[in-house]
Amino acid sequence: MAKFLQAIRQWWAEALAYTMGNHGEEKQHLPPTVGVQPYRDDPYKEGH
């Protein structure tokens, strides 16, 4: 019975973690930004 309760507890913890999301893991899988991205060959322009 103790093993069964431990298995249920582990399952519940994994299900809750999956449902709430893992913020550290989500940051690794961010999609690229959408839209036109500014591009400058020389980031430090003189006079601007």
C-alpha positions in Angstrom: 0.0 0.0 0.0 2.9 2.4 0.8 4.3 1.8 -2.7 1.0 2.5 -4.3 0.6 5.8 -2.4 4.2 6.8 -3.3 3.4 6.0 -7.0 0.2 8.2 -6.8 2.2 11.0 -5.1 4.9 10.9 -7.8 2.3 10.8 -10.6 0.4 13.7 -9.1 3.6 15.8 -8.8 4.6 15.1 -12.4 1.1 15.9 -13.6 1.0 19.2 -11.7 4.5 20.2 -12.9 3.4 19.4 -16.5 0.2 21.4 -16.1 1.8 24.5 -14.5 4.7 24.4 -16.8 8.4 24.6 -16.2 9.6 28.2 -16.6 13.2 27.3 -17.0 12.4 24.8 -19.8 10.0 27.1 -21.5 12.6 29.8 -21.9 14.9 27.4 -23.8 12.1 26.8 -26.4 11.1 30.3 -27.4 10.2 30.8 -31.0 12.1 33.4 -33.1 10.7 36.9 -33.1 8.2 37.6 -35.8 8.4 40.6 -38.1 11.0 42.7 -39.6 14.2 42.9 -37.5 16.4 46.0 -37.6 19.8 45.3 -39.1 22.7 47.7 -39.0 26.2 46.7 -40.1 27.7 49.4 -37.9 25.8 49.7 -34.6 27.6 52.8 -33.6 26.9 55.4 -36.2 28.6 58.8 -35.8 26.3 61.9 -35.8 23.1 60.1 -34.8 
